[in-house]
Amino acid sequence: MGTSSPLLDRVRAACQRKGYSYHTEQTYTRWIVRYVKYHNTTPPCPLEKSDVRAYLSHLATERNVAASTQNQALNAILFLYREVFGRDWDGVTDFDRAKEPDRLPVVLTPEEVQAVLREMEGPNGLVARLLYGAGLRLSEALRLRVKDLDFDHEQITVRQGKGKKDRCTMLPTALKTPLRRQLRKSRTVWEEDQAAGYGTASMPTALERKYPNAADEWGWQYAFPSQSRSEDPRGGDIKRHHRSPSAVQKAMKRAVRSTDITKSASCHTLRHSFATHLLAQGTDIRTVQDLLGHDDLRSTQVYTHVLQDGPAGTPSPLDTLA
């Protein structure tokens, strides 16, 4: 089954109709290809829940995938049957579950966070400070639009985060000036693109239909634009996407190496550290859950076992480093 089959075209169209990101679209199509190949390229429409269970059990018992990976495959396959084939399934159960890893997240101390951030400058350093200062995922920080930054209320709106949910988190006082400086640079890039006949932002499909002129507005531009224009993989138009995740990841890796830190720290470690340090300073766990965008409180509870209520106004841990 190739990457350009009528079935996958229908999957891509369904993803775009639902407003899913291009990354999610790619992930879903990859899992569907694997699912079809597992069943000897049998067309998936006639297959039943038992066939889905067999594949999911195969992933757990023979491929030894992580629980999150198995769940990703399940979501992709259920999306296929629900959104493409119109099957009104209530879910798939009774398959061999992959084991959840019995690991605690890697967390840096405040001093270690300071040491790493001192080694990171420019846009990559600013993104890293947002991960720690606002608890953002790397993808969330890079997808920020200009209008998502509310300097007056010191608030960041995360749109279409994990689980396609919007949420609000704090905008650290320490980042207001560097973020304004970053936006001035971004606006210069946008104006140059406009003068060259470009300057149109990539938009979620539903919003593009609802607000056809929004893509040309300054507020919809990425806060962290890429250094160069590229072809939009969906429409083929030349646009300026957001900054590459790998650029920030490589900068983070270099920064950790340049310190004496021996922990296996990544960009996501800064988000873990954000949650842990908030809880350590007495912030209520429900507040931290909301800031992180966790559906299940148990996802937040991994960061601590002993909690106490915090103050009504919750400062960012980045603002307490000084």
Legacy VTK file of the C-alpha trace (Angstrom):
# vtk DataFile Version 3.0
C-alpha trace
ASCII
DATASET POLYDATA
POINTS 322 float
0.000 0.000 0.000
1.661 3.225 -1.149
1.524 6.652 0.425
-0.747 7.970 -2.354
-3.705 5.595 -2.427
-7.387 6.589 -2.628
-7.885 5.324 0.931
-5.095 7.499 2.328
-6.398 10.449 0.353
-9.713 9.986 2.160
-7.884 9.801 5.500
-5.992 13.023 4.744
-9.216 14.754 3.709
-10.888 13.627 6.955
-7.948 14.924 9.010
-8.132 18.291 7.299
-11.908 18.410 7.691
-11.481 17.824 11.436
-8.789 20.499 11.646
-5.990 18.091 12.606
-2.396 19.208 12.242
-0.212 18.019 9.386
1.869 16.065 11.919
-1.225 14.178 13.128
-2.243 13.527 9.535
1.159 11.976 8.797
1.061 9.894 11.976
-2.403 8.519 11.260
-1.612 7.602 7.659
1.568 5.769 8.729
-0.324 3.673 11.272
-3.078 2.858 8.801
-0.504 1.677 6.259
1.056 -0.596 8.900
-2.369 -1.909 9.919
-3.254 -2.790 6.319
0.120 -4.448 5.719
-0.298 -6.525 8.899
-3.499 -7.954 7.414
-1.708 -8.805 4.136
-2.969 -5.656 2.394
-6.586 -6.738 2.880
-8.812 -3.669 2.385
-9.597 -2.452 5.907
-13.297 -1.713 5.368
-14.502 -5.352 5.742
-12.276 -5.937 8.785
-13.906 -5.995 12.193
-13.039 -5.166 15.796
-11.418 -8.566 16.209
-8.935 -7.662 13.481
-8.108 -4.411 15.237
-7.612 -6.297 18.514
-5.266 -8.739 16.792
-3.088 -5.915 15.473
-2.978 -4.066 18.790
-2.063 -7.290 20.615
0.670 -7.880 18.025
2.136 -4.464 18.815
2.239 -5.244 22.528
3.390 -8.884 22.532
5.602 -9.108 19.447
6.747 -5.564 18.792
6.992 -4.626 22.509
5.890 -1.063 21.841
5.227 1.421 24.629
1.691 1.977 25.863
1.628 5.464 24.336
2.639 4.031 20.954
-0.075 1.382 21.093
-2.627 4.025 22.030
-1.508 6.160 19.099
-2.099 3.230 16.747
-5.542 2.635 18.273
-6.520 6.283 17.795
-5.431 6.210 14.155
-7.356 3.018 13.365
-10.498 4.162 15.166
-10.283 7.441 13.247
-10.202 5.441 10.009
-13.326 3.442 10.844
-15.221 6.351 12.386
-14.399 9.255 10.063
-13.727 7.458 6.752
-15.953 4.354 6.886
-18.669 5.804 9.122
-18.571 2.943 11.622
-20.241 3.972 14.875
-17.912 1.988 17.110
-17.930 2.696 20.820
-14.277 1.658 21.140
-12.102 -1.419 21.024
-11.267 -3.372 24.174
-10.050 -6.825 25.224
-6.632 -6.706 23.581
-3.205 -7.222 25.110
-2.169 -3.928 26.627
1.368 -2.628 26.312
2.908 -1.978 29.705
3.216 1.564 30.934
6.873 2.367 31.610
7.590 2.486 35.324
9.693 5.621 35.047
9.554 9.027 36.655
10.132 12.034 34.421
13.582 13.604 34.338
13.501 16.886 36.269
16.194 19.534 36.591
16.792 21.540 39.754
16.274 25.326 39.535
20.054 25.725 39.500
20.372 23.261 36.637
17.629 25.064 34.700
19.555 28.311 35.142
22.753 26.681 33.929
21.087 25.296 30.798
19.207 28.487 29.929
22.385 30.537 30.289
23.789 28.508 27.384
20.783 29.168 25.122
20.371 32.481 23.324
18.324 33.873 20.462
14.986 32.372 19.361
15.977 28.871 20.534
16.736 30.209 23.990
13.463 32.121 24.100
11.508 28.999 23.133
13.322 27.040 25.866
12.398 29.686 28.418
8.753 29.374 27.369
8.877 25.611 27.912
10.068 26.138 31.472
8.332 29.425 32.174
4.879 28.499 30.844
4.923 24.695 30.839
4.484 24.463 27.085
5.227 21.464 24.925
7.787 22.222 22.221
5.168 21.926 19.462
2.856 24.300 21.351
5.550 26.954 21.736
6.545 26.793 18.072
2.919 27.003 16.886
2.191 30.171 18.888
0.634 32.931 16.805
1.145 36.621 17.537
-2.420 36.972 18.841
-1.884 34.156 21.362
0.410 36.373 23.467
-1.517 38.652 25.836
1.052 40.955 27.421
-1.454 43.042 29.386
-2.892 40.037 31.226
0.422 38.094 31.176
-1.333 35.156 29.582
-0.606 32.740 26.741
-3.395 30.957 24.882
-2.434 27.497 23.659
-4.683 26.564 20.763
-5.305 23.005 19.651
-2.897 21.502 22.173
-2.723 17.802 22.885
-6.204 16.326 22.551
-7.196 19.293 20.330
-7.938 21.408 23.410
-7.382 25.116 23.972
-6.031 26.294 27.308
-4.466 29.326 28.959
-1.192 29.463 30.818
1.024 32.163 32.275
3.228 34.534 30.329
6.261 35.054 32.587
7.032 38.677 33.397
10.695 37.963 32.647
9.813 37.115 29.036
7.676 40.145 28.158
10.564 42.232 26.847
12.351 39.474 24.893
9.028 38.302 23.429
8.192 41.817 22.267
11.655 42.003 20.708
11.059 38.651 18.984
7.732 39.881 17.593
9.373 42.992 16.163
11.840 40.766 14.304
9.036 38.468 13.171
7.033 41.415 11.880
10.011 42.578 9.815
10.240 39.101 8.250
6.496 39.099 7.561
6.611 42.530 5.922
9.508 41.416 3.717
7.512 38.331 2.719
4.512 40.493 1.864
6.654 42.753 -0.295
7.898 39.638 -2.128
4.361 38.394 -2.767
4.146 35.951 0.140
3.320 36.579 3.815
0.289 34.287 4.078
0.216 32.104 7.198
-0.734 28.432 7.235
-4.200 28.122 8.740
-6.321 25.286 10.142
-8.687 24.203 7.365
-11.902 25.082 9.204
-10.661 28.549 10.156
-9.388 29.152 6.642
-12.914 28.614 5.337
-14.520 30.683 8.098
-12.040 33.576 7.942
-10.650 33.600 4.385
-8.636 36.808 4.915
-7.194 35.948 8.341
-4.077 34.279 6.915
-2.887 37.676 5.635
-3.278 39.387 9.019
-0.353 40.060 11.359
-2.092 38.460 14.360
-2.176 35.047 12.665
1.540 34.942 11.860
3.837 32.616 13.792
5.703 34.195 16.699
8.727 32.049 15.811
8.875 31.948 12.004
11.228 29.690 10.098
14.394 31.198 8.674
13.269 30.395 5.140
10.077 29.943 3.141
9.031 26.461 2.044
6.266 24.639 0.199
3.109 23.963 2.156
2.806 20.130 2.113
-0.983 20.329 1.902
-1.639 23.107 -0.582
1.678 23.416 -2.378
1.826 27.182 -1.831
5.090 28.798 -0.756
4.760 29.991 2.845
6.873 30.601 5.907
6.249 27.884 8.469
7.209 28.069 12.140
10.689 27.373 13.435
11.892 23.777 13.171
11.609 21.653 16.336
14.995 20.097 15.579
16.679 23.515 15.790
15.524 23.944 19.394
16.206 20.311 20.286
19.787 20.534 19.013
20.359 23.797 20.878
19.039 22.195 24.080
21.313 19.197 23.610
24.352 21.437 23.129
23.416 23.472 26.204
23.155 20.395 28.437
26.476 19.084 27.144
28.188 22.362 27.946
27.210 22.085 31.621
28.135 19.490 34.230
24.610 18.039 34.132
24.625 14.271 33.627
20.851 13.836 33.462
19.264 12.837 30.156
17.585 16.213 29.720
15.566 17.225 26.654
13.221 20.059 25.756
10.376 18.188 27.443
12.446 18.072 30.642
11.858 21.821 30.950
8.076 21.229 30.995
8.537 18.508 33.635
10.649 20.923 35.667
7.996 23.642 35.352
5.370 21.364 36.914
7.652 20.032 39.630
8.904 23.456 40.702
5.380 24.895 40.827
4.293 22.078 43.111
7.414 22.516 45.242
6.579 26.188 45.784
3.111 25.245 47.029
0.908 25.642 43.949
-2.298 23.615 44.088
-2.136 20.490 41.936
-5.404 21.351 40.175
-3.884 24.644 39.047
-0.836 22.831 37.713
-3.112 20.323 35.958
-4.901 23.176 34.177
-1.667 24.912 33.211
-0.281 21.693 31.735
-3.534 20.782 29.984
-3.795 17.328 31.566
-7.165 15.574 31.267
-6.398 13.142 34.060
-5.121 14.330 37.432
-3.013 11.189 37.638
-0.832 12.566 34.851
-0.039 15.549 37.084
0.351 13.506 40.266
3.466 11.844 38.883
5.362 15.008 39.818
4.757 14.874 43.545
3.266 12.910 46.449
2.968 15.623 49.075
1.075 18.779 48.094
-0.353 21.854 49.749
-2.544 24.685 48.568
-0.716 27.563 46.969
-1.443 31.284 46.676
-4.249 32.587 44.486
-1.828 34.310 42.112
0.549 31.731 40.701
3.937 33.127 39.619
5.907 31.415 36.897
8.905 29.445 38.186
10.999 31.398 35.675
10.225 34.587 37.618
11.489 33.035 40.867
14.917 32.062 39.545
16.398 35.499 40.128
LINES 1 323
322 0 1 2 3 4 5 6 7 8 9 10 11 12 13 14 15 16 17 18 19 20 21 22 23 24 25 26 27 28 29 30 31 32 33 34 35 36 37 38 39 40 41 42 43 44 45 46 47 48 49 50 51 52 53 54 55 56 57 58 59 60 61 62 63 64 65 66 67 68 69 70 71 72 73 74 75 76 77 78 79 80 81 82 83 84 85 86 87 88 89 90 91 92 93 94 95 96 97 98 99 100 101 102 103 104 105 106 107 108 109 110 111 112 113 114 115 116 117 118 119 120 121 122 123 124 125 126 127 128 129 130 131 132 133 134 135 136 137 138 139 140 141 142 143 144 145 146 147 148 149 150 151 152 153 154 155 156 157 158 159 160 161 162 163 164 165 166 167 168 169 170 171 172 173 174 175 176 177 178 179 180 181 182 183 184 185 186 187 188 189 190 191 192 193 194 195 196 197 198 199 200 201 202 203 204 205 206 207 208 209 210 211 212 213 214 215 216 217 218 219 220 221 222 223 224 225 226 227 228 229 230 231 232 233 234 235 236 237 238 239 240 241 242 243 244 245 246 247 248 249 250 251 252 253 254 255 256 257 258 259 260 261 262 263 264 265 266 267 268 269 270 271 272 273 274 275 276 277 278 279 280 281 282 283 284 285 286 287 288 289 290 291 292 293 294 295 296 297 298 299 300 301 302 303 304 305 306 307 308 309 310 311 312 313 314 315 316 317 318 319 320 321
